[in-house]
Amino acid sequence: VESSGLSFPPLPSPARVRLRRACPAGSSTLRPGRAGMRLKLTREEVPKHTSHVIAVGFYRTSKQYELLSCGDDQVLWKWQVEGTPIAQLCKLDTYCTTLAWMPHSKGPDNVLALGCADGTLRFLNENGREDKKVDAHRGAVISLKWSHDSTAIATAGEDGSVKVYSKSGNLRSTLTQMPQAIYCLAWSPGCEHLLYSCGPKMHLKPIQAGQKQIEWKAHDGIVTQVDWSFVNNTVLSGGEDCKYKIWDSYGRLLFSSAPLDHVVTSLAWSPTGKHFAVGAFNVVKLCDRAGWSYCRQTQDLGSVFAISWCSDGTQFACGCGNGSVAFVSLVDRMFSWHNQDVTLDENNTITVHDIANESQEELDFRDRVTDMSLAFGALIVTTNTQCHIYQQANWNTPHVEDLKEPPTLIVQCPFHFALVDANGIQVINYEGRVLSTIKYAGLRAEFLNHSTLSICRDAVCLVDPSNLKQVRVFDIFTGRPVGNPIVHKLDIVKISLNQQGTGADRTVAILDKNKDLYLTKAMKPDRCEKLGAMVDSFAWNDTTDMLIALADEKLQTYIYPSVCFVDKDLLPKTLQSKPCTDAGKYANIVSFYGSHCVVRKADGSDLAAVIMPYPQLLYKHFESGSWEQAVRLCRYVKSPELWASLAAMAIHLRALDTVEIALAAIEEVDKVQFIGHIKKLPDEVLKSAELALFCKRPEEAMNILLQNKRIYRAIKMNVRLHRWTDALELALKHQTHVDTVLAYRQRHLQQMKHVETNESFKQWAQQVEVDWTIVKQKIAMEKETELRNANEG
């Protein structure tokens, strides 16, 4: 397989089979996602509503989900989640224009907010009884939205005003007054801003006064619909120009569709943030979060006026212009891992296809499958009440666990997986045993996604939904926090833990909103080092600590990212880069297995890329401590990137002979000399301190010397670092080598042709006589003592 700017060596047999199945001849891209998922639309034969269905909304009863619909016939109907009508709930005395259920409520706590054509805002309970009516607007209420924390509700109307009410219906503020009608609005994920449209423009206004308002032209016609995903923090808009567009939270355009045949009349993000649905005249489309379309369903529906997703993200309902309520399910969802494909069909049957062995297994489920995940040889399948754990070796006997709440997210690692639900984060191993439950005050679990939650062998890492600059780390087995949270300078877009090593070697990669990629220690975040800039996407390797990133139309492979903690000067030398112009803008790295990487382009097609296989071999020698074989490999490949990576690995494990060879190969003469100096030191304490200094950690080096009572060496290190005041204070504290410090200070001033200005040194120079002969004798005695102790040890 060849692609412009990318070359591919021969692939293993299963990979070649997958490429032949998914790619047309001569193509360099794969389209498994686009070929898989489709929509299954069902509706009643005879519509229950006698006029347009204006609004629909899913809500949760005590045990299951139901749907409420409202039409221009002024009637509210209840529906089962499968699409069967239950009963007429009530009949209104006015026309309903919009409705919204209070989030995160169920059963008796459910509250329905109705916006009406007479300008009233009405609150109903689950049984249809009106609890309160508020005169909200002059003219019709066009749009209303509950805040994500269920504490407030915002309304917009024909009078051009946006108002915020408490959940009990008391007016808090009139946010704005515009000269034209406002057709749509949406809350920001943190409920700190409201986004609304007026004409062709969208306005982002803070709830608190005194902050800057943002506005931009979004469409060529009136903006008719807007939605803001609290999971992926992106904005979706549709307008009378027949286009739908995706924006980031700062108003920057991420995607613009081709014009549809008719005006966009409805749209909505999936609760998972992975997809969104768009409705127009006789058309329903399902699209990926990047904007490209999975499928398009065309039926005689009339205009699709409203879309509401079920909270599990597997289906949505549409209110249609012909009076019908359409229930749309996502079927033929497909996942792939290595040589295995998993497909969920419309009959609730999962088909597991092993390409390498040419085998096929079918897994039947009684309840509706809400989510599934395939990785690391394990298949996790969830329904609203159960979790099924399948192992690759045996598909017939899964571990089945009962669930208290429907899960919203599955995140896997090679050793266990995390289930996220309303109660928190459960960590479960592949035998079905719950290892821990992670929760803390203020955790908004529904805000988490694959970009903001990561797990590994011994840690769980998440971006705090209430503070996007903060990363919290938890122990996998106890669920307790590990140290203090990691605080970043900017909002964090994505985090990911490496999968290899344990404890002190655990690192977390952080991508912030400026597209800068950082690496920090997960357990002890004392240093945060920048790896690269203009990074669109990144991923860890599944079997090694390699990190791959898509930056500035290049595919960059960090062979040993932890080199930034060892010697940051070597970081550029360990970086392999190749052009990847075919990926285009807004591409995303889907997987990085072995030496194979899959990049998903903005149009949904997959681009296969391969890096050289030698770093994988180098990691095998590194993990087994086979330094001689590692050196032979680097000499055979003759790659400066491998030599630099080997040098960093050897420094980390203190294999100084290998470090010397590797640094010499990349012509780092000064570093070779310093390593030679370290090798001549008499004992391990001094070597450890000098290695810490080599890694640019002088405080750690100083602590090593002081803890082992090497006072002279600590003083001399301060002198070498020109920390004169620290050196003098240390000598005075321990009442030794004061004359040594003064002697080196005087020599330094003479060489630099400077005059002493430090009062402390002036004072002690008058009290202590400096004699270089005595100083040299004292230094020689210190070195003899070190050598004697080393020989005795």
Secondary structure, 3 states (H helix, E strand, C coil): CEECCEECCCCCHHHHHHHHHHCCCCCCEECHHHHHCEEEEEECCCCCCCCCEEEEEEEECCCCEEEEEEECCCEEEEEECCCCEEEEEEECCCCEEEEEECCCCEHHHCCEEEEECCCEEEEECCCCCEEEEEECCCCCEEEEEECCCCCEEEEEECCCEEEEEECCCCEEEEEEECCCCCCCEEECCCCCEEEEEECCEEEEEECCCCCCCEEEECCCCCEEEEEECCCCCCEEEEECCCCEEEECCCCCEEEECCCCCCCCCEEEECCCCCEEEEEEEEEEEEEECCCCEEEEEEEEEEEEEEEEECCCCCEEEEEECCCCEEEEEEECEEEEECCEEEEECCCCEEEEEECCCCEEEEEECCCCCCEEEEECCEEEEECCCEEEEEECCEEEEEEEEECCCCCCEEEECCCEEEEEECCEEEEEECCCCEEEEECCCCCCHHHCCCCCEEECCCEEEEECCCCCCEEEEEECCCCCECCCCEECCCCEEEEEECCCCCHHHCEEEEEECCCCEEEEECCCCCCEEEEECCEEEEEECCCCCCEEEEECCEEEEECCCCHHHHCHHHCHHHEEEEECHHHCCCCEEEEEECCEEEEECCCCCEEEEECCCHHHHHHHHHHHCCHHHHHHHHHHHCCHHHHHHHHHHHHHCCCHHHHHHHHHHCCCHHHHHHHHHHHCCCCHHHHHHHHHHHCCCHHHHHHHHHHCCCHHHHHHHHHHCCCHHHHHHHHHHHCCCHHHHHHHHHHHHHHHCCCCCCHHHHHHHHHCCCCHHHHHHHHHHHHHHHHHHHHHC
